[in-house]
Structures are given as C-alpha cells and as structure tokens.
Amino acid sequence: MVKEAILLVNIGTPNSPDTADVKKFITDYLTDPHVITLPRFRRHLLVKGVIVPFRAPKSAKAYRQLWTEQGSPLRYYLEALRIKVQEQLGDKAEVWTAMRYGHPNIVGVMADMERQGYDRLTVVPLFPQYTTSTVGTIEDKVREEHARWRRPAQLNIIRHFQFYRPFLELWSRQIALHQPEKYDRVVFAFHGLPLSHLPAACRTAQGHLPCNCLPPAVHEDFFQLPDACYRANCCGFASRVATLAGLEPHRCVVSFQSRLSKGWIQPYTDRVLEEFAAKKMKVLVAALSFVSDCLETRVELDIEIRQRFLALGGQEFGRVAALNACDEWAKVLSEICRTRISSTP
C-alpha cells in the first residue's frame, strides 16, 4: 500500500510580536533572493542596514495589533485547517503543516516526515496564484530538503489552484454572504509585487492589464501553470469570481496592496479606496490572494485602510471574511489534495 503525505505550507509568522522576534522574521524573509532579487551582498546590505532597522519596530507594533490569545492567526488557522483536512482525507494520507519562515519550519518538518517513510508527498503552498516570492521559494526549499532524504518520496507540488472551479465558487459564496448589492464598488485586493517580478513585457505600471496578457483560460488540469503574468492571473481570477457572484463588471475593481516601495504593480489598493472615499461611496473589499487572515487583512485593511477611507468621507467599508479554517474551505482543499493523489500513478 502506498503511504501518502500532504504538506500544507504558508509563508510564515514571527514567534511573537516582540521586536526581536519580528526583526529575525523579516530579516529571514527579505534576505531570501526570491523576495528581493538583488545580488547577495547588496541585498543583505539593504535589508540588514536599511530596511530591518527602520521597519522592525513598526512591524512589531502591527503584529501586536494582530496577535490574539491563541497567537498568530496564520499559525492557529493553519493547524485548525490541517485537522479538518485530515478528517476529510481519513486514511488516504497523513496531513502535515509547515511555514517557509518561522515555525514550524520546512527544514524540521521534512526531517520528521523523512523518518515516516512516505512513498509520495504532495506539497500545497496556500497561495492561489503562483509567484516566485511565495510558491517559488516554498517549492525550492522543499526540493532542497527532499534531496537530502535517503529514500526520496515521489514529490508533487501544486503550484497554483486559482482556477479550480470549487475554489472559485467558494469565494463567490463568501462574497454573497456580505450582500455586495448594498455597495457601490467591490474591490478585489491582491498582494502586490515589484514590477521586476513580472515578465519584461509586462512591467509598465499603468492600468489593470497594460501588457497584452489575457486572463488565462480555465484548464481542465488546474495544476497547469497558465502562460500569463501574475497581474493577468489575478485579473482573470477576479473576473471569474465576479461572474459567479453575479456582479456587474463596472462595479468591480482589481487592486494591489502591501507595497514596500515605488515600482510595484498598480493600481494600489489604498489609492483606489481614497478615490472612492472622496466620492462618498460604500465599498466592499475581498482580499482574494489571502486564504487566511494575517497582517495584510486584519491590520492593513481592517484598521489602517479602513480608518483612512472613513476619515476621507467614505460611507461604508466592508471586508469579505477570509476562508481561514471554515468547513467549506477544508472540504475544497481536501478535494484538491485528493484529486492530486488520485491523478498520480
């Protein structure tokens, strides 16, 4: 009998909101060449000499706003999700979790997994769209650790799942729960990326689809990586979710948040919402690239951007709840895992 394992991976979180732990976390994150693509010496000089000393105290304050009695939402929702996916899969596979940065770390978790003698390992980075700074760095780290195994398992990595229809339908239902018809605009917010992470032909910063990339078609094999840039994938995903939710295209806007500097993908979420606030609008935000609540949803959107939106005259600010560890998301994720297990000879 084939012994199967599933590894669910998120990007990570500090061990605590203390400045020292936050400093270590963001240093590990930003010195990863998948995240900042400068040569090693320049990258470390920039991160350790400029970015971290400036950002660590500010980020620690934000993490203190995020933290709960249970700890970091990213960590406790991941464990709750693991338990539910395990219940769904039963004895078909054993489900593990890891973080790319922080704990439980990929290195330690995969060392423990090796001792179990698995025949096949399916890794699911919990990001709907592929980027090198999320899925790419997880994939490379997993392959690096897997290469150390004395008895390697057959390795499968799900690089994206944005166009898996049950996942699209789940987000459309989440939006419907918030009565989108009450709002003037629905903003689909995605995590931003530096333009340097896009293909050279796609790097102009104006508009939603300035590059000639078309939103990719839905593939029967949803594991196939569409031949389009991240921005086009986001726009295609948002368009399909909006259609399933019955939203009129003119009421929907795609935006990108969490930029660290100039030269990131536009339009920026905070700027878009400032414009809508000036027009006294009611806005519903769906952060479609975040399956779990985190700093970007609970602090950046729910506190910082919300407060500015209302201060500038916006009438109402709503946010569609993240999937977190809800039963429906656990079911969809287990279906993704099961499909991949059954598709592997």
Buried (B, 14 or more C-beta within 10 A) or exposed (E): EEEBBBBBBBBBBBBBBEBEBBBBBBBBBBBBBBBBEEEEEEBBEBBBEEBBEEBBEEBBEBBBEBBEEEBBBBBBBBBBBBEBBBEBBEEBBBBBBBBBBBEBBBEEBBEEBBEEEBEBBBBBBBBBBBBBBBBBBBBBBBEEBBEEBEEEBEBBBBBBBBBBEBBBBBBBEBBBEBEBEEBBBBBBBBBBBBBEBBEEEBBEBEEBBBBEBEBBEBEEEBBEEBEBBBBBBBBBBBBBBBEBBEBEEEBBBBBBBBBEEEEBBBBBBBEBBBEBBEEEBBBBBBBBBBBBBBBBBBBBBBEEBBEBBEEBEBBBBBBBBBBBBBEEBBBBBBBBBBBBBEEEE
